[in-house]
Amino acid sequence: MPRIKSAKKRVEVAERNRQRNVQVKSAIRTAIKKSLTVSDGAQDALSHVYGLLDRAVSKGILHKNAAARQKSRVTKAALAKQAS
């Protein structure tokens, strides 16, 4: 544990940020799962996932390429489900 006041504060801030990042990533995973299981309103669910991913990128939680990859995968899965 740090002894210097500023170092203690950095530990606290880093933990708060980590908790927030975990919460956002969990919400994204949940939204993706819901979008793949919903039959009615699939377009709305997909739009919600896109919004969450874009927001995570703008906040610096996800890298833009990681978000683009997830968007691509969830769209591909949704189209495959719709075709079948």
C-alpha positions in Angstrom: 0.0 0.0 0.0 1.4 3.4 -0.9 2.4 5.8 1.8 2.3 9.0 -0.2 -1.1 10.8 -0.3 -1.1 11.3 -4.1 -0.2 7.6 -4.7 -3.0 6.5 -2.3 -5.4 8.7 -4.3 -4.2 7.2 -7.6 -5.0 3.7 -6.2 -8.5 4.8 -5.3 -9.1 6.4 -8.7 -7.8 3.4 -10.6 -10.1 1.1 -8.6 -13.1 3.3 -9.3 -12.2 3.4 -13.0 -11.7 -0.4 -13.1 -15.2 -0.9 -11.5 -16.8 1.4 -14.1 -15.0 -0.4 -16.9 -16.1 -3.8 -15.7 -19.7 -2.6 -15.4 -19.7 -1.2 -19.0 -18.1 -4.3 -20.5 -20.6 -6.5 -18.7 -23.5 -4.4 -20.0 -22.1 -4.7 -23.5 -21.9 -8.5 -23.2 -25.4 -8.7 -21.8 -26.8 -6.6 -24.7 -25.1 -8.7 -27.3 -26.5 -11.9 -25.8 -30.0 -10.3 -25.7 -29.8 -9.1 -29.2 -29.0 -12.6 -30.4 -31.9 -14.2 -28.5 -34.6 -11.7 -29.2 -36.9 -12.4 -32.1 -39.1 -9.3 -32.1 -37.3 -5.9 -32.3 -33.9 -7.4 -33.4 -33.1 -4.2 -35.1 -33.6 -2.1 -32.0 -31.5 -4.5 -29.9 -28.7 -4.3 -32.5 -28.9 -0.6 -32.5 -28.7 -0.6 -28.7 -25.5 -2.7 -28.9 -24.0 -0.3 -31.4 -24.7 2.6 -29.1 -23.1 0.9 -26.1 -20.0 0.0 -28.1 -19.7 3.5 -29.5 -20.0 5.0 -26.1 -17.4 2.7 -24.7 -15.0 3.7 -27.4 -15.6 7.4 -26.8 -14.9 6.9 -23.1 -11.7 5.0 -23.8 -13.0 1.7 -22.3 -12.7 -0.2 -25.6 -10.3 0.3 -28.6 -12.1 1.4 -31.7 -11.0 -1.7 -33.7 -12.2 -4.0 -30.9 -15.6 -2.3 -31.0 -15.7 -2.6 -34.8 -14.9 -6.3 -34.6 -17.7 -6.9 -32.1 -20.1 -4.9 -34.2 -19.2 -7.0 -37.2 -19.5 -10.3 -35.4 -22.9 -9.5 -33.8 -24.3 -8.2 -37.1 -23.1 -11.3 -38.9 -24.7 -13.5 -36.3 -27.9 -11.5 -36.4 -28.1 -11.8 -40.2 -27.4 -15.5 -40.1 -30.2 -16.0 -37.5 -32.6 -13.9 -39.6 -31.8 -16.0 -42.7 -32.5 -19.3 -41.0 
